[in-house]
Amino acid sequence: MAVSAFAADVDGKWTGTIATPNGDFPQTFNFKANGTMLSGSLEVMPGMEVPITDGKIDGNNISFSITLDFGMPFKLTYTGVVAGNELKVKGDAGGMPFEFTLKKA
């Protein structure tokens, strides 16, 4: 008999910033859970959203990818852990790791 884990409540808008040498870079994600599947988007700028792909939910853990296209596709991968209204995220951009925290809006 299998026991199903309760998925984290990730539905909705999540905001935060990534600290870079050129200043803070705002991040706004919109997530939608459907069982163990995660969909949604990254708001690149107001009115411009990039869909997430490969979205998965496993309890309080999530993972997904974003592909940005500036003339050549550039894939970013993310993993995160949800704790209440906070989401701690680790990402990888072409072998360069980064971390940030999102808060549920």
TITI-531934 format. One record per residue (C-alpha): y, z, x; residue in one letter. Coordinates in steps of 0.5 Angstrom, whole numbers, plus 500, padded with zeros to 3 digits. Layout:
N
(r (Y, Z, X), a),
...
***
This chain:
105
(r (500, 500, 500), m),
(r (507, 498, 503), a),
(r (513, 502, 503), v),
(r (519, 498, 502), s),
(r (525, 501, 506), a),
(r (532, 501, 502), f),
(r (537, 496, 505), a),
(r (544, 499, 507), a),
(r (550, 497, 502), d),
(r (553, 492, 506), v),
(r (556, 488, 500), d),
(r (563, 487, 500), g),
(r (569, 486, 505), k),
(r (569, 489, 512), w),
(r (575, 489, 517), t),
(r (576, 491, 524), g),
(r (578, 489, 531), t),
(r (575, 486, 538), i),
(r (579, 489, 544), a),
(r (580, 483, 549), t),
(r (584, 482, 555), p),
(r (589, 478, 551), n),
(r (590, 484, 545), g),
(r (586, 486, 539), d),
(r (583, 480, 535), f),
(r (582, 482, 528), p),
(r (575, 481, 524), q),
(r (574, 480, 517), t),
(r (567, 479, 514), f),
(r (565, 478, 507), n),
(r (557, 480, 506), f),
(r (552, 479, 500), k),
(r (546, 482, 500), a),
(r (540, 479, 497), n),
(r (534, 484, 498), g),
(r (532, 483, 506), t),
(r (537, 477, 506), m),
(r (544, 477, 508), l),
(r (549, 472, 507), s),
(r (557, 471, 507), g),
(r (562, 469, 512), s),
(r (567, 471, 517), l),
(r (574, 470, 515), e),
(r (577, 466, 521), v),
(r (584, 466, 518), m),
(r (587, 467, 511), p),
(r (583, 461, 507), g),
(r (579, 459, 512), m),
(r (572, 462, 512), e),
(r (566, 460, 517), v),
(r (559, 462, 513), p),
(r (554, 466, 517), i),
(r (547, 464, 518), t),
(r (540, 467, 519), d),
(r (542, 473, 516), g),
(r (537, 479, 515), k),
(r (537, 486, 513), i),
(r (532, 491, 515), d),
(r (534, 498, 512), g),
(r (541, 500, 516), n),
(r (540, 494, 521), n),
(r (543, 487, 520), i),
(r (543, 481, 524), s),
(r (546, 474, 523), f),
(r (550, 468, 527), s),
(r (556, 465, 526), i),
(r (557, 458, 529), t),
(r (564, 456, 531), l),
(r (566, 449, 532), d),
(r (572, 447, 536), f),
(r (569, 440, 538), g),
(r (563, 443, 540), m),
(r (559, 448, 536), p),
(r (559, 455, 539), f),
(r (554, 460, 536), k),
(r (555, 467, 536), l),
(r (550, 472, 535), t),
(r (551, 479, 532), y),
(r (547, 485, 530), t),
(r (549, 492, 527), g),
(r (548, 498, 524), v),
(r (551, 501, 517), v),
(r (552, 508, 517), a),
(r (556, 509, 510), g),
(r (563, 505, 510), n),
(r (562, 504, 518), e),
(r (558, 498, 521), l),
(r (557, 498, 529), k),
(r (556, 491, 531), v),
(r (554, 488, 538), k),
(r (555, 481, 539), g),
(r (553, 476, 544), d),
(r (558, 470, 545), a),
(r (554, 465, 550), g),
(r (551, 471, 554), g),
(r (558, 475, 554), m),
(r (556, 481, 550), p),
(r (562, 485, 546), f),
(r (562, 491, 541), e),
(r (566, 493, 535), f),
(r (566, 497, 529), t),
(r (568, 495, 522), l),
(r (570, 499, 516), k),
(r (568, 497, 509), k),
(r (575, 495, 505), a),
***
